[in-house]
Amino acid sequence: MQDFLFVKSAGEYLRIPFSQVLYIEALNKYVKIVTSKSSYLITTTMCNIEKLLPYSVFRRIHRSYIVSLYHVKKFDFNLVYFEGTTLPIGKNYKDSLLKDVIVLCSDEKRAVNDGGKDINKLLRNINPQ
């Protein structure tokens, strides 16, 4: 499997490794691929680009956002935090984010990977209020 994609920009095809992609944002009929160095506006849908990305690295967190798990610094019940950026988590996508992520709860000191079965309890353990 490839670990990169090509983006056509100004008549050239630019190679972008998946490891450099921070997140992807839907903008009307376009999709913006955001990397640490630049961003690229392409004509496609979120559904199309989501199918092309490796699921082991990328998660849809909102109808308008796909994030790279490599670059997520932390998340809570409502937001995903990157270096200098926060993105909202849509209520329909919380399961997807938690499904394959291993979470260690500091109060229980055990690994949790419940496949999203008890999300509210898991999120309270992550961010108690």
Beta strands, then each sheet from edge to edge (+ up, - down):
strand 1: 4-9
strand 2: 12-17
strand 3: 21-27
strand 4: 30-35
strand 5: 39-43
strand 6: 58-62
strand 7: 65-68
strand 8: 74-75
strand 9: 79-82
strand 10: 85-88
strand 11: 103-105
strand 12: 110-112
sheet 1: 1+ 2-
sheet 2: 5+ 4- 3+ 7- 6+
sheet 3: 8+ 9- 10+
sheet 4: 11+ 12-
end
